[in-house]
Amino acid sequence: MNSILLFTNNLRIEDNLTLQKAFLESEKILPIFIFDEELLKETKFHIPRFSIHRKNVLIEALEDLEKNLSSISLNLYKFFGNRISILEKLIFENKIEKIYLQKEFAYEEIKFETEIKIKFPNIKLELVQDGSLIHLDDLQIEIINLPDVFSSFRSKVEKNLYIRKPISIPNKIPIQIKLDYKENNFFEKENYNKNKNSVFSFEATEKEVKVHLENYIWKEQKISTYKETRNGLVGKDYSTKFSTFLTLGLISARTIHYEVKKFEEEVLKNESTYWVIFELLWRDYFRFQFIKHKEKFFYKTGIGNILKNTNLDFERFKIWKEAKTNSDFINANMIELNETGFMSNRGRQNVASFLVNDLKVDYRLGAEYFESKLIDYDVYSNYGNWAYIAGVGNDPRKDRYFNPEKQANMYDSDCKFRNIWLKNLE
Ligand SMILES: Cc1cc2nc3c(=O)[nH]c(=O)nc-3n(C[C@H](O)[C@H](O)[C@H](O)COP(=O)(O)OP(=O)(O)OC[C@H]3O[C@@H](n4cnc5c(N)ncnc54)[C@H](O)[C@@H]3O)c2cc1C
């Protein structure tokens, strides 16, 4: 059988369930990635969707995938354009019978899956569930009964938590389907000077995340104090920095879980080691919530149908995004985001609360801005967290407020963080 293996948010060869299935079932294979031209258009609120920061990590990850596939005698072909037209041509010219694709649950991804089914009724589409820590088949809660409050979800799943072991690359590697084509220059790396203060000081590669995991857990044992440091703002060590690797799919959440458990068995088990897994459950939680509530996560009124006193005020939004508010703490965080494509969790909570509660701006503008900028942008975690802070999502308290002055005194009392980012403005 001739198959296409379509990579999306799973740019790795190890512990990749879609790749494994495709390898085991196909005789000939065409590994591809398509950058959909739609992503270069503006969002519905006129925000560019794909910043240079996002492009840079994506291109790094794709170059790495290309190398990793070539080490097992396969080529990755990268395309730019309309996803359906590209697939149509490839299917026709290469007698493709089946497409392997990781299953996703957000609006645009489901639309794409549906388009494939309608446009190519004779092609089998294998949608492989992956991306989460808990495999959906092991969740043991019907999605319809999924609690809307995280603590109830956590206590339910923790009773019988079953996480699959990571798998290695299958021994059976299909024959490469070769193409004669010229790659679009979109995939050439642009001049990109990484800000020297960026807390994401890594290359976006499978090898780099393995080294980082080894250092963070085993060599430097930073994991043993994660719970105390996780609200930090400065440097690479206050939190795991796994998010960008997870978003691009350079590592599976299962692999991280496996190493944490091993460390707990062999070296140390404490609140901090538990808390890393706890955070990975938050990640799953938002993903599963999307399956339950679907496009409601993109509504102004959120999953709870709650009307907040906010507006699509583009003037105030501009002040926020350009770091020109009356709060130096908010501005410093926004400068960090604009300069590097990353912001700490503490920062994200504060700037989100500021936009919604202080400036009274519709949270969807902030969520779209994060979508454009964040190198770890993940549709579920981003929209889920924004709705949560805006009081229209999964927070049982609908009036959470972060006082930026108090927060700055608590988390940046020596102004170290603000000095890093505000000094550019002086
Ligand atoms: C408004 C807002 C928007 C956000 N947008 C995103 C996003 O687009 N992509 C993204 O990955 N995270 C998002 N987060 C969650 C969180 O801020 C980041 O995952 C975290 O800061 C990444 O740094 P880290 O990997 O060092 O996290 P750590 O603190 O080390 O946590 C370990 C891992 O747990 C997961 N995690 C931690 N906190 C959360 C959370 N609140 N929700 C979901 N997963 C979590 C992440 O995968 C993270 O890599 C957002 C949070 C807020 C408040």
The ligand as a Gaussian input file, in Angstrom:
#p B3LYP/6-31G(d) Opt

LIG

0 1
 C       -3.166000      33.280000      29.048000
 C       -2.329000      32.022000      28.950000
 C       -2.031000      31.492000      27.687000
 C       -1.265000      30.318000      27.597000
 N       -0.959000      29.808000      26.341000
 C       -0.261000      28.647000      26.233000
 C        0.048000      28.095000      24.968000
 O       -0.335000      28.612000      23.905000
 N        0.803000      26.951000      24.934000
 C        1.232000      26.332000      26.076000
 O        1.899000      25.295000      25.987000
 N        0.904000      26.824000      27.290000
 C        0.195000      27.961000      27.415000
 N       -0.082000      28.462000      28.664000
 C        0.269000      27.663000      29.855000
 C        1.630000      27.967000      30.497000
 O        1.794000      29.333000      30.704000
 C        2.807000      27.432000      29.658000
 O        2.594000      26.088000      29.328000
 C        4.123000      27.516000      30.435000
 O        4.368000      28.834000      30.867000
 C        5.267000      27.024000      29.563000
 O        6.485000      27.059000      30.238000
 P        7.148000      25.722000      30.788000
 O        7.186000      24.688000      29.726000
 O        8.412000      26.092000      31.429000
 O        6.050000      25.281000      31.873000
 P        6.171000      24.452000      33.213000
 O        5.702000      25.310000      34.325000
 O        7.488000      23.857000      33.362000
 O        5.080000      23.293000      33.047000
 C        5.381000      22.020000      32.463000
 C        4.448000      21.770000      31.305000
 O        3.109000      21.660000      31.774000
 C        2.206000      22.254000      30.844000
 N        1.511000      23.395000      31.481000
 C        1.965000      24.155000      32.501000
 N        1.030000      25.062000      32.848000
 C       -0.014000      24.878000      32.023000
 C       -1.284000      25.494000      31.887000
 N       -1.682000      26.509000      32.666000
 N       -2.102000      25.051000      30.912000
 C       -1.735000      24.038000      30.110000
 N       -0.564000      23.400000      30.206000
 C        0.276000      23.815000      31.148000
 C        3.038000      22.739000      29.667000
 O        3.048000      21.745000      28.681000
 C        4.422000      22.890000      30.279000
 O        5.465000      22.732000      29.343000
 C       -0.826000      29.656000      28.778000
 C       -1.144000      30.209000      30.032000
 C       -1.870000      31.382000      30.101000
 C       -2.180000      31.937000      31.467000

